[in-house]
Amino acid sequence: MEKRDMIIVVLVVLLVLLAFSKIGTTGKAIDLSCSDTDGGDNKFEIGTMSGVDSTGTSFEMTDYCASDGRLKEYRCNIGQGDPGWTNIYYYCENRCVDGACI
């Protein structure tokens, strides 16, 4: 096989893999979605984040106070990489109560 033919085969395989990476088990493209009841990155209000991730799986996560006293804040990040959400830990200036810093 010539070098040019090999390059064409590799490009075709990459295009097929790229196409299938955005298709769920139903064969349809996955529509990523995410919403957060506290507006996203808000450590002073408890929020619940929900949506559909890059695998087509529904998710729902609520901010909470970790056992070490830090706040675990969930937030959407669609368009910034998989799976479409992320989280961050905050040290609260006073303390964490019921999923929010006070």
TITOR-269940 format. One record per residue (C-alpha): x, y, z; residue number from 1. Coordinates in pm, whole numbers, plus 50000, padded with zeros to 5 digits. Each point is the difference from the previous one (the first is absolute). Layout:
<pts>
X  Y  Z  NUM $
...
</pts>
This chain:
<pts>
50000  50000  50000  1 $
50135  50338  49902  2 $
50055  50274  50256  3 $
49719  50210  49850  4 $
49753  49710  50023  5 $
50100  49936  50361  6 $
49935  50365  50088  7 $
49655  49984  49839  8 $
49912  49683  50194  9 $
50112  50158  50329  10 $
49796  50315  49930  11 $
49689  49796  49920  12 $
50038  49799  50322  13 $
50043  50320  50203  14 $
49689  50154  49843  15 $
49796  49688  50078  16 $
50122  49998  50361  17 $
49920  50368  50037  18 $
49650  49950  49863  19 $
49929  49709  50236  20 $
50136  50185  50303  21 $
49696  50231  49985  22 $
49742  49726  49937  23 $
49821  49820  50282  24 $
49880  49642  50014  25 $
49685  50100  49808  26 $
50209  50102  49700  27 $
49892  50362  50037  28 $
50228  50289  50087  29 $
50009  50082  50371  30 $
49870  50340  50103  31 $
50204  50101  50303  32 $
49805  50200  50253  33 $
50066  50140  50343  34 $
49825  50240  50234  35 $
50074  50110  50354  36 $
49737  50141  50235  37 $
50251  50231  50173  38 $
50120  50146  49671  39 $
50328  49811  49992  40 $
50296  50095  50215  41 $
49819  50138  50306  42 $
50137  49886  50334  43 $
49744  50194  50204  44 $
49694  49814  49868  45 $
49933  49627  49979  46 $
49939  49887  49644  47 $
49909  49689  49809  48 $
50164  49943  49665  49 $
49832  49767  49750  50 $
50016  49910  49634  51 $
50130  49746  49748  52 $
50373  49924  49976  53 $
50222  49909  49702  54 $
49898  49632  50023  55 $
49629  50081  49985  56 $
49954  49925  50370  57 $
49778  50221  50214  58 $
50158  50142  50314  59 $
49895  50200  50304  60 $
50233  50120  50274  61 $
49937  50233  50291  62 $
50261  50218  50171  63 $
50087  49873  50348  64 $
50225  50047  50298  65 $
50280  49744  50004  66 $
50102  49824  50319  67 $
50307  50228  50031  68 $
49777  50312  50002  69 $
50069  50109  49643  70 $
49721  50068  49751  71 $
49984  49779  49691  72 $
49851  50226  49730  73 $
49882  49844  49673  74 $
49985  50209  49682  75 $
49937  49957  49628  76 $
50285  50023  49750  77 $
49848  49897  49665  78 $
50235  50087  49718  79 $
50300  49982  50232  80 $
50056  49623  49985  81 $
49834  49681  50109  82 $
49777  49915  50177  83 $
49830  50343  49991  84 $
50027  50077  50371  85 $
50265  50040  50266  86 $
50032  50069  50370  87 $
50219  50203  50228  88 $
50062  49997  50375  89 $
49982  50325  50195  90 $
50120  50076  50349  91 $
49721  50211  50151  92 $
50106  50310  50193  93 $
49759  49922  50283  94 $
49867  49650  49943  95 $
49804  49783  49761  96 $
49637  49929  50085  97 $
49748  49805  49789  98 $
50206  50022  49679  99 $
50097  50368  50016  100 $
50255  50227  50165  101 $
49861  50233  50264  102 $
</pts>
